[in-house]
Amino acid sequence: MMENFVGNNAKFIIQWGQFITVAIILGAIFFLYQLVKNNKYFLPKGLFAYALTTGLAFLILISSMAFTKVTRMKPRISFVLNEIEALYNKPAPSFNFNILTEDTIKNIRDYKGKIVLLNYWATWCPPCIKEMPDLNKLQSKYGDEGLVVLALTDEDKETLSRFAAKKPFTAVAAYSNEFKWADLQTERPMTFLIDREGIIVDYFTGGYDFDFFESKIIEYLKK
């Protein structure tokens, strides 16, 4: 759940996470001080006061940990988001990949004329696995209308085959070590929407469901 929240709100968290956590910490310290300032040794009085003090102290601790994590993540995530923004509304950079079921090599430019939902995922990524059934459902429903859901990983064929044996794909399962967009590493899932002209028209950080993706692709399928 936390991984999904961070992924879905990466831009907001990087821009505002430090400010929000500092504001929460300062607010909690203020209320904590108001609660105990008139007490001997600054100790709370009564069961309710003790519970509230404990809750505020816990909030300060959690917010401090969140601030530290955001601060540590910010340089890397900011770099990735800036690199992705540089791809937006530009032709999808060329790269080759292997189709699992066909054992053939394709290039992303081979899909010009199709709407491509390129989902960069991994078998070790829980949000990726969670959204895969919805991606399969999208392919089943809209494949005849020109949609290609490309489930792409940088893992090897054997790893992908083992996963497919347990959870078969309807989406086009593929693997490649040539995919270098935005220098993506452990930032998964990351999904790119490519129109019929081969232009990256949208991107989505984190995992989403069928309804979300459907709302994004429908206008492009009609064109």
Secondary structure as a PSIPRED ss2 file (coil, helix, strand):
# PSIPRED VFORMAT (PSIPRED V4.0)

   1 M C   1.000  0.000  0.000
   2 M H   0.000  1.000  0.000
   3 E H   0.000  1.000  0.000
   4 N H   0.000  1.000  0.000
   5 F H   0.000  1.000  0.000
   6 V H   0.000  1.000  0.000
   7 G H   0.000  1.000  0.000
   8 N H   0.000  1.000  0.000
   9 N C   1.000  0.000  0.000
  10 A H   0.000  1.000  0.000
  11 K H   0.000  1.000  0.000
  12 F H   0.000  1.000  0.000
  13 I H   0.000  1.000  0.000
  14 I H   0.000  1.000  0.000
  15 Q H   0.000  1.000  0.000
  16 W H   0.000  1.000  0.000
  17 G H   0.000  1.000  0.000
  18 Q H   0.000  1.000  0.000
  19 F H   0.000  1.000  0.000
  20 I H   0.000  1.000  0.000
  21 T H   0.000  1.000  0.000
  22 V H   0.000  1.000  0.000
  23 A H   0.000  1.000  0.000
  24 I H   0.000  1.000  0.000
  25 I H   0.000  1.000  0.000
  26 L H   0.000  1.000  0.000
  27 G H   0.000  1.000  0.000
  28 A H   0.000  1.000  0.000
  29 I H   0.000  1.000  0.000
  30 F H   0.000  1.000  0.000
  31 F H   0.000  1.000  0.000
  32 L H   0.000  1.000  0.000
  33 Y H   0.000  1.000  0.000
  34 Q H   0.000  1.000  0.000
  35 L H   0.000  1.000  0.000
  36 V H   0.000  1.000  0.000
  37 K C   1.000  0.000  0.000
  38 N C   1.000  0.000  0.000
  39 N C   1.000  0.000  0.000
  40 K H   0.000  1.000  0.000
  41 Y H   0.000  1.000  0.000
  42 F H   0.000  1.000  0.000
  43 L C   1.000  0.000  0.000
  44 P C   1.000  0.000  0.000
  45 K C   1.000  0.000  0.000
  46 G C   1.000  0.000  0.000
  47 L H   0.000  1.000  0.000
  48 F H   0.000  1.000  0.000
  49 A H   0.000  1.000  0.000
  50 Y H   0.000  1.000  0.000
  51 A H   0.000  1.000  0.000
  52 L H   0.000  1.000  0.000
  53 T H   0.000  1.000  0.000
  54 T H   0.000  1.000  0.000
  55 G H   0.000  1.000  0.000
  56 L H   0.000  1.000  0.000
  57 A H   0.000  1.000  0.000
  58 F H   0.000  1.000  0.000
  59 L H   0.000  1.000  0.000
  60 I H   0.000  1.000  0.000
  61 L H   0.000  1.000  0.000
  62 I H   0.000  1.000  0.000
  63 S H   0.000  1.000  0.000
  64 S H   0.000  1.000  0.000
  65 M H   0.000  1.000  0.000
  66 A H   0.000  1.000  0.000
  67 F H   0.000  1.000  0.000
  68 T H   0.000  1.000  0.000
  69 K H   0.000  1.000  0.000
  70 V H   0.000  1.000  0.000
  71 T H   0.000  1.000  0.000
  72 R H   0.000  1.000  0.000
  73 M H   0.000  1.000  0.000
  74 K H   0.000  1.000  0.000
  75 P H   0.000  1.000  0.000
  76 R H   0.000  1.000  0.000
  77 I H   0.000  1.000  0.000
  78 S H   0.000  1.000  0.000
  79 F H   0.000  1.000  0.000
  80 V H   0.000  1.000  0.000
  81 L H   0.000  1.000  0.000
  82 N H   0.000  1.000  0.000
  83 E H   0.000  1.000  0.000
  84 I H   0.000  1.000  0.000
  85 E H   0.000  1.000  0.000
  86 A H   0.000  1.000  0.000
  87 L H   0.000  1.000  0.000
  88 Y C   1.000  0.000  0.000
  89 N C   1.000  0.000  0.000
  90 K C   1.000  0.000  0.000
  91 P E   0.000  0.000  1.000
  92 A C   1.000  0.000  0.000
  93 P C   1.000  0.000  0.000
  94 S C   1.000  0.000  0.000
  95 F C   1.000  0.000  0.000
  96 N E   0.000  0.000  1.000
  97 F E   0.000  0.000  1.000
  98 N E   0.000  0.000  1.000
  99 I E   0.000  0.000  1.000
 100 L C   1.000  0.000  0.000
 101 T C   1.000  0.000  0.000
 102 E C   1.000  0.000  0.000
 103 D C   1.000  0.000  0.000
 104 T E   0.000  0.000  1.000
 105 I E   0.000  0.000  1.000
 106 K E   0.000  0.000  1.000
 107 N E   0.000  0.000  1.000
 108 I H   0.000  1.000  0.000
 109 R H   0.000  1.000  0.000
 110 D H   0.000  1.000  0.000
 111 Y H   0.000  1.000  0.000
 112 K C   1.000  0.000  0.000
 113 G C   1.000  0.000  0.000
 114 K C   1.000  0.000  0.000
 115 I E   0.000  0.000  1.000
 116 V E   0.000  0.000  1.000
 117 L E   0.000  0.000  1.000
 118 L E   0.000  0.000  1.000
 119 N E   0.000  0.000  1.000
 120 Y E   0.000  0.000  1.000
 121 W C   1.000  0.000  0.000
 122 A C   1.000  0.000  0.000
 123 T C   1.000  0.000  0.000
 124 W C   1.000  0.000  0.000
 125 C C   1.000  0.000  0.000
 126 P H   0.000  1.000  0.000
 127 P H   0.000  1.000  0.000
 128 C H   0.000  1.000  0.000
 129 I H   0.000  1.000  0.000
 130 K H   0.000  1.000  0.000
 131 E H   0.000  1.000  0.000
 132 M H   0.000  1.000  0.000
 133 P H   0.000  1.000  0.000
 134 D H   0.000  1.000  0.000
 135 L H   0.000  1.000  0.000
 136 N H   0.000  1.000  0.000
 137 K H   0.000  1.000  0.000
 138 L H   0.000  1.000  0.000
 139 Q H   0.000  1.000  0.000
 140 S H   0.000  1.000  0.000
 141 K H   0.000  1.000  0.000
 142 Y H   0.000  1.000  0.000
 143 G H   0.000  1.000  0.000
 144 D H   0.000  1.000  0.000
 145 E H   0.000  1.000  0.000
 146 G C   1.000  0.000  0.000
 147 L E   0.000  0.000  1.000
 148 V E   0.000  0.000  1.000
 149 V E   0.000  0.000  1.000
 150 L E   0.000  0.000  1.000
 151 A E   0.000  0.000  1.000
 152 L E   0.000  0.000  1.000
 153 T E   0.000  0.000  1.000
 154 D C   1.000  0.000  0.000
 155 E C   1.000  0.000  0.000
 156 D C   1.000  0.000  0.000
 157 K H   0.000  1.000  0.000
 158 E H   0.000  1.000  0.000
 159 T H   0.000  1.000  0.000
 160 L H   0.000  1.000  0.000
 161 S H   0.000  1.000  0.000
 162 R H   0.000  1.000  0.000
 163 F H   0.000  1.000  0.000
 164 A H   0.000  1.000  0.000
 165 A H   0.000  1.000  0.000
 166 K H   0.000  1.000  0.000
 167 K C   1.000  0.000  0.000
 168 P C   1.000  0.000  0.000
 169 F C   1.000  0.000  0.000
 170 T C   1.000  0.000  0.000
 171 A C   1.000  0.000  0.000
 172 V E   0.000  0.000  1.000
 173 A E   0.000  0.000  1.000
 174 A E   0.000  0.000  1.000
 175 Y E   0.000  0.000  1.000
 176 S C   1.000  0.000  0.000
 177 N C   1.000  0.000  0.000
 178 E C   1.000  0.000  0.000
 179 F C   1.000  0.000  0.000
 180 K C   1.000  0.000  0.000
 181 W H   0.000  1.000  0.000
 182 A H   0.000  1.000  0.000
 183 D H   0.000  1.000  0.000
 184 L C   1.000  0.000  0.000
 185 Q C   1.000  0.000  0.000
 186 T C   1.000  0.000  0.000
 187 E C   1.000  0.000  0.000
 188 R C   1.000  0.000  0.000
 189 P C   1.000  0.000  0.000
 190 M E   0.000  0.000  1.000
 191 T E   0.000  0.000  1.000
 192 F E   0.000  0.000  1.000
 193 L E   0.000  0.000  1.000
 194 I E   0.000  0.000  1.000
 195 D C   1.000  0.000  0.000
 196 R C   1.000  0.000  0.000
 197 E C   1.000  0.000  0.000
 198 G C   1.000  0.000  0.000
 199 I E   0.000  0.000  1.000
 200 I E   0.000  0.000  1.000
 201 V E   0.000  0.000  1.000
 202 D E   0.000  0.000  1.000
 203 Y E   0.000  0.000  1.000
 204 F E   0.000  0.000  1.000
 205 T E   0.000  0.000  1.000
 206 G C   1.000  0.000  0.000
 207 G C   1.000  0.000  0.000
 208 Y C   1.000  0.000  0.000
 209 D C   1.000  0.000  0.000
 210 F H   0.000  1.000  0.000
 211 D H   0.000  1.000  0.000
 212 F H   0.000  1.000  0.000
 213 F H   0.000  1.000  0.000
 214 E H   0.000  1.000  0.000
 215 S H   0.000  1.000  0.000
 216 K H   0.000  1.000  0.000
 217 I H   0.000  1.000  0.000
 218 I H   0.000  1.000  0.000
 219 E H   0.000  1.000  0.000
 220 Y H   0.000  1.000  0.000
 221 L H   0.000  1.000  0.000
 222 K C   1.000  0.000  0.000
 223 K C   1.000  0.000  0.000
